[in-house]
Amino acid sequence: MTNPIDIFKALSNEARIQILEWLKDPKTHFSPQEGIDLVEVGVCVSQITEKLNMNQSTASQYLSMLQRAGLVHATRLGKWTYYRRNEEAINQIGQFLQK
């Protein structure tokens, strides 16, 4: 597991928590992307930015922080980056809290 402090720092922002909630069920929260499986590959950063209603720089910083904490995986395809939850890491946080 990533350093718990880094994880809790990443979770200390409402927008970052919202991103994780949306990515839990991406088909409900995001439009289909041509040729990209929202669950297997992830959601394009532009869709997340739009849904957050903020500029891309801020959204990218939030996603980078979640990635550094190990809470999301990033996949680069061409000029686009797609994000999906790291369910294993999220489950480990729950186990850590139970201890």
PEZIFEN-V365082 format. One record per residue. N is the residue number from 0. RES is the residue in one letter. NEAR is the number of other ideal C-beta (glycine too) atoms within 12 Angstrom. Layout:
# PEZIFEN-V365082
{{N;RES;NEAR} {N;RES;NEAR}}
This chain:
# PEZIFEN-V365082
{{0;M;22} {1;T;25} {2;N;15} {3;P;20} {4;I;14} {5;D;20} {6;I;30} {7;F;20} {8;K;18} {9;A;32} {10;L;28} {11;S;16} {12;N;23} {13;E;13} {14;A;25} {15;R;33} {16;I;23} {17;Q;22} {18;I;41} {19;L;35} {20;E;21} {21;W;32} {22;L;38} {23;K;23} {24;D;15} {25;P;31} {26;K;19} {27;T;15} {28;H;22} {29;F;31} {30;S;17} {31;P;17} {32;Q;23} {33;E;11} {34;G;13} {35;I;26} {36;D;18} {37;L;29} {38;V;23} {39;E;17} {40;V;25} {41;G;34} {42;V;42} {43;C;35} {44;V;38} {45;S;23} {46;Q;28} {47;I;41} {48;T;27} {49;E;18} {50;K;25} {51;L;29} {52;N;12} {53;M;22} {54;N;14} {55;Q;21} {56;S;13} {57;T;20} {58;A;31} {59;S;23} {60;Q;23} {61;Y;36} {62;L;41} {63;S;22} {64;M;30} {65;L;41} {66;Q;33} {67;R;22} {68;A;33} {69;G;26} {70;L;40} {71;V;37} {72;H;26} {73;A;28} {74;T;22} {75;R;15} {76;L;19} {77;G;10} {78;K;9} {79;W;23} {80;T;28} {81;Y;33} {82;Y;41} {83;R;37} {84;R;33} {85;N;28} {86;E;18} {87;E;17} {88;A;29} {89;I;29} {90;N;16} {91;Q;20} {92;I;27} {93;G;14} {94;Q;13} {95;F;17} {96;L;14} {97;Q;8} {98;K;9}}
